[in-house]
């Protein structure tokens, strides 16, 4: 099994595909699953798969892996480095897919004894916050009572599982502000309304939102990541634009920040004689792990010889939160070492962590099916 997973991991790493273009990846996983007698559901989607192991009857739980890569040029020097220029698995989705493939094959070996159904989701387009919603919209997961997922974590070595009850990843929203003034010749600024000082003031005011409008015991981030105005040296432009991201661990803080940004943009721009058009796009919700699941998962990990540690929360986002609108669940951190953080061109995941992680998810799925069965019969 270990060689089979390592081979799959290497193939996936060599053949990364961007979100919604995971055609080879889907076909590769489909072939392995079918060759091992694993049943697949008809999702109606061009990429991604849902495999089914077990009786097909209730209760049902789900294991989720994401399969898309990132538009990054790999700099790892691995013997199985990406063969696609400008695209690499810099976030460990190749590891996730190989891990859950392993869990599916392990569960298939003891399928006749499973007291229920396990659905293994190979999800496209996590990086653009589209895949989980597409999978959920199929209706094929409506009967799932628990969702589990794992994510590579270079902060932990192989053999370590990060488990944290409660909020573990943040919401990730995007905002933009277009500040409109009045363009004119740079030699006569008095004839126009310069939007650039207004933009600078808006940026400064936004920096006070977290420090002055959010409870210091709550976690939040406001980052302005782009600002632009004008296109030459001697013209005061008509407009200036900025955009950025908001991260929050709770819906209350998320909503409060949005309101504050919109209010500050309008008031500050007006003070400079300008108008501000504020736009806000919500991305993934925060992921909040179920406490009971985390306690039981940590116990399973220790039984298998893994180290179970509390992982720190992160302000990154995960569309796994979409599944948690259907049923409770948990996202775990899988120690993969490597030294470079996710989304770095030198990111690597230690393949030694593959089989232990696959065994953990298979065991957790089986244990949780037994628990649900016992509870339903009580």
C-alpha positions in Angstrom: 0.0 0.0 0.0 2.8 2.4 0.9 4.4 2.1 -2.6 1.0 2.5 -4.3 0.3 5.7 -2.5 3.8 7.0 -3.1 3.4 6.3 -6.8 0.1 8.1 -6.9 1.5 11.0 -5.0 4.4 11.3 -7.5 2.2 11.1 -10.5 -0.1 13.7 -9.1 2.8 16.0 -8.3 4.2 15.7 -11.8 0.9 16.5 -13.4 -0.7 19.5 -11.6 -3.8 21.1 -13.1 -5.4 24.4 -12.3 -8.9 24.8 -10.8 -11.7 23.5 -13.1 -9.1 22.0 -15.4 -8.3 18.8 -13.4 -9.2 16.5 -16.3 -6.1 14.2 -16.2 -6.2 14.2 -12.4 -9.8 13.1 -12.4 -9.2 10.4 -14.9 -6.2 9.1 -13.1 -8.0 8.8 -9.8 -11.1 7.3 -11.6 -9.0 4.6 -13.1 -7.3 3.5 -9.9 -10.6 3.5 -7.9 -12.5 1.5 -10.6 -9.5 -0.9 -10.9 -9.9 -1.6 -7.2 -13.6 -2.2 -7.4 -14.6 1.2 -5.8 -18.0 2.5 -6.9 -18.3 6.0 -8.3 -21.3 8.3 -8.2 -22.4 10.3 -11.2 -21.8 13.9 -10.2 -22.5 15.4 -13.6 -19.4 17.5 -13.2 -16.5 17.7 -15.6 -13.8 17.3 -13.0 -13.8 15.7 -9.5 -15.2 12.5 -8.2 -17.3 11.0 -5.4 -16.4 7.4 -4.5 -18.6 5.2 -2.3 -17.5 2.4 0.0 -19.8 0.4 2.3 -23.3 -0.8 2.3 -24.8 2.3 0.6 -27.2 2.6 3.6 -27.2 5.1 6.4 -25.4 6.4 8.3 -23.1 8.1 5.8 -20.0 10.1 6.4 -17.6 11.8 4.0 -13.8 12.2 3.6 -12.8 15.1 1.4 -9.6 15.8 -0.6 -9.0 18.7 -3.0 -7.2 18.1 -6.3 -6.4 21.4 -8.0 -2.9 23.1 -8.2 -1.6 26.7 -8.2 -0.2 29.0 -11.0 3.4 28.8 -9.5 6.6 27.8 -11.1 8.1 25.0 -9.0 11.5 25.4 -7.4 12.0 22.2 -5.4 14.4 20.1 -7.5 12.4 17.0 -6.6 12.9 14.1 -9.0 9.1 14.1 -9.5 8.8 17.9 -9.9 6.0 19.4 -11.9 6.2 18.8 -15.6 3.8 21.6 -16.4 5.5 25.0 -16.7 4.1 27.6 -14.3 1.9 25.2 -12.4 2.6 23.2 -9.3 1.1 21.5 -6.2 2.3 24.2 -3.8 -0.5 23.6 -1.3 -0.3 19.8 -0.9 -3.5 18.9 -2.8 -1.5 16.1 -4.5 -0.8 14.8 -1.0 -4.5 15.2 0.0 -5.7 13.3 -3.0 -3.2 10.4 -2.5 -4.0 10.3 1.2 -7.8 9.9 0.7 -7.2 7.5 -2.2 -5.3 5.4 0.3 -8.1 5.7 2.9 -10.6 4.7 0.2 -8.6 1.6 -0.7 -8.1 0.6 3.0 -11.8 1.0 3.6 -12.6 -1.1 0.5 -10.5 -4.0 2.0 -13.0 -4.2 4.9 -16.1 -2.9 3.0 -18.3 -5.9 4.1 -17.8 -5.1 7.7 -18.5 -1.3 7.5 -21.7 -0.4 9.4 -22.7 2.2 6.9 -21.3 4.3 4.0 -18.2 6.3 3.4 -18.2 8.8 0.6 -14.8 10.0 -0.5 -14.8 13.4 -2.2 -12.1 14.3 -4.7 -13.0 18.0 -5.0 -11.9 20.4 -7.8 -11.3 24.1 -7.5 -10.6 24.7 -3.8 -8.1 27.4 -4.6 -10.8 29.6 -6.3 -13.5 28.8 -3.7 -15.8 27.0 -6.3 -15.4 23.3 -5.9 -17.1 22.6 -2.6 -20.2 24.5 -3.6 -20.3 22.5 -6.9 -20.0 19.2 -5.0 -22.7 20.2 -2.5 -25.0 21.3 -5.3 -25.1 17.8 -6.7 -27.3 16.7 -3.8 -25.1 13.5 -3.5 -23.9 14.6 -0.1 -27.3 15.5 1.5 -27.3 12.3 3.5 -23.8 12.8 5.0 -23.8 13.3 8.7 -20.1 14.0 9.3 -17.4 15.5 7.1 -13.7 15.1 7.6 -10.7 16.6 5.7 -7.0 17.0 6.2 -4.5 19.6 5.1 -0.7 19.5 4.9 1.2 21.5 7.5 4.9 22.1 7.2 5.0 23.3 10.9 4.6 19.7 12.0 6.8 16.7 11.1 5.5 13.5 9.5 3.7 11.5 12.1 1.9 14.4 13.7 -1.7 15.3 13.5 -2.9 18.8 14.3 -6.3 18.8 16.0 -8.0 22.0 17.2 -11.6 22.3 18.4 -13.5 25.4 17.3 -12.4 28.0 14.7 -9.4 26.8 12.7 -9.5 28.8 9.5 -10.9 32.2 8.7 -13.4 33.7 6.3 -11.8 35.2 3.3 -13.5 38.2 1.6 -12.4 40.6 -1.0 -13.1 44.3 -1.1 -12.4 47.1 -3.5 -12.8 50.9 -3.4 -13.0 53.2 -6.5 -12.4 56.8 -5.4 -13.6 59.3 -8.0 -12.3 62.9 -8.1 -11.8 65.2 -11.0 -8.9 64.9 -13.3 -6.8 67.9 -14.4 -3.3 69.0 -15.4 -0.8 68.4 -12.7 0.4 72.0 -13.0 -3.0 73.2 -11.9 -4.3 70.9 -9.1 -6.7 73.6 -8.0 -8.8 73.0 -11.1 -9.4 69.4 -10.2 -10.1 67.1 -7.2 -7.1 64.8 -6.6 -8.2 61.2 -5.7 -4.7 60.1 -4.7 -4.6 61.9 -1.3 -8.1 60.6 -0.7 -6.9 57.1 -1.4 -4.0 57.5 1.0 -6.3 58.7 3.7 -8.7 55.8 3.1 -5.8 53.3 3.3 -4.7 54.9 6.6 -8.3 54.8 8.0 -8.6 51.1 7.1 -5.6 50.3 9.2 -7.5 51.3 12.3 -10.4 49.0 11.8 -8.8 45.9 13.5 -6.9 47.9 16.1 -9.8 50.1 17.1 -13.1 48.5 16.1 -12.5 44.8 16.8 -12.3 43.3 20.2 -8.7 42.5 21.0 -9.7 39.0 21.9 -11.1 38.4 18.4 -8.9 37.5 15.5 -9.2 39.5 12.3 -7.1 40.8 9.4 -7.6 43.7 7.0 -4.9 43.7 4.3 -4.7 46.2 1.4 -2.9 44.4 -1.4 -3.3 46.7 -4.4 -3.5 50.4 -5.0 -3.3 52.2 -8.3 -4.0 55.6 -9.8 -3.0 57.5 -13.0 -0.9 56.5 -15.9 1.5 59.4 -16.5 3.6 61.9 -14.6 1.8 65.2 -15.4 -1.9 64.4 -15.1 -3.9 64.2 -12.0 -6.2 61.2 -12.6 -9.9 61.1 -12.4 -10.0 57.9 -10.2 -7.9 55.9 -7.8 -8.5 52.3 -6.9 -7.5 49.9 -4.1 -8.4 46.4 -3.1 -7.7 43.9 -0.4 -8.9 41.1 1.8 -10.7 40.7 5.1 -10.2 37.7 7.3 -12.2 36.9 10.4 -12.9 33.9 12.6 -16.5 34.7 13.4 -19.5 36.0 11.4 -20.1 38.8 13.9 -16.6 40.2 13.4 -16.7 39.7 9.6 -19.9 41.7 9.3 -18.6 44.4 11.6 -15.5 44.9 9.6 -17.4 45.1 6.3 -19.6 47.8 7.7 -16.7 49.8 9.1 -14.8 49.7 5.8 -17.8 50.8 3.8 -18.5 53.6 6.3 -14.8 54.8 6.4 -14.4 54.8 2.6 -17.5 57.0 2.1 -16.7 59.4 4.9 -13.0 59.8 4.2 -13.4 60.2 0.4 -16.1 62.9 1.0 -13.8 64.8 3.3 -11.4 65.1 0.3 -14.2 66.2 -2.0 -14.4 62.7 -3.7 -16.9 59.9 -4.0 -16.2 56.3 -3.0 -17.7 53.3 -4.6 -17.3 50.3 -2.3 -17.6 46.7 -3.4 -17.5 43.6 -1.2 -17.3 40.0 -2.2 -17.8 37.2 0.4 -15.5 34.2 0.0 -15.3 31.0 2.2 -16.8 31.1 5.7 -14.7 30.3 8.7 -14.1 26.6 9.4 -15.3 25.7 12.9 -14.4 22.2 14.0 -16.8 20.1 16.2 -15.3 19.7 19.6 -16.5 16.1 20.2 -15.2 15.0 16.8 -11.8 16.5 17.6 -11.6 14.7 21.0 -12.4 11.4 19.4 -10.1 12.0 16.4 -7.1 12.7 18.7 -7.8 9.4 20.5 -7.8 7.5 17.2 -4.6 9.2 16.1 -2.8 8.2 19.4 -4.0 4.6 19.1 -2.3 4.5 15.7 0.9 5.8 17.1 0.6 9.4 15.8 1.3 12.5 17.8 -1.9 14.5 18.3 -1.2 18.2 19.0 -3.2 21.3 19.2 -2.5 23.3 16.0 -2.7 27.1 16.0 -5.6 28.7 14.1 -4.8 30.2 10.8 -6.2 33.2 8.9 -6.0 31.3 5.6 -9.4 30.2 4.2 -10.8 26.8 3.2 -13.9 26.1 1.2 -14.3 22.9 3.4 -16.5 25.3 5.4 -19.2 24.8 2.7 -19.7 21.2 3.7 -20.1 22.2 7.3 -23.3 23.9 6.3 -24.7 20.4 5.6 -23.4 18.6 8.7 -20.7 18.9 11.4 -17.1 17.9 10.8 -13.5 18.7 11.3 -10.4 19.8 9.3 -7.2 18.3 10.6 -3.6 19.4 10.0 -1.3 16.6 8.7 2.4 17.1 9.6 4.4 17.0 6.3 7.6 18.9 7.3 9.5 20.4 4.4 10.5 23.8 5.8 8.6 26.0 3.3 5.1 27.2 3.8 2.1 26.4 1.6 2.0 28.4 -1.7 5.8 28.8 -1.7 7.5 27.6 -4.9 9.8 25.4 -2.8 7.0 23.8 -0.8 7.3 20.0 -0.4 5.3 17.4 1.5 7.1 14.4 3.1 5.6 11.3 1.4 6.4 9.3 4.6 3.3 10.9 6.1 1.0 9.4 3.4 0.2 6.0 4.8 -0.1 7.0 8.4 -2.6 9.7 7.4 -4.5 7.3 5.1 -4.8 4.8 8.0 -6.0 7.6 10.3 -8.8 8.7 8.1 -9.9 5.1 7.3 -9.9 4.3 11.0 -11.7 7.5 12.0 -14.4 6.8 9.3 -14.9 3.3 10.6 -15.0 4.4 14.2 -17.5 7.2 13.5 -19.8 4.9 11.6 -19.9 2.5 14.5 -20.6 5.4 16.9 -23.5 6.7 14.8 -24.9 3.3 14.4 -24.8 2.6 18.2 -26.4 6.0 18.8 -29.2 5.5 16.3 -30.0 2.1 17.8 -30.0 3.3 21.4 
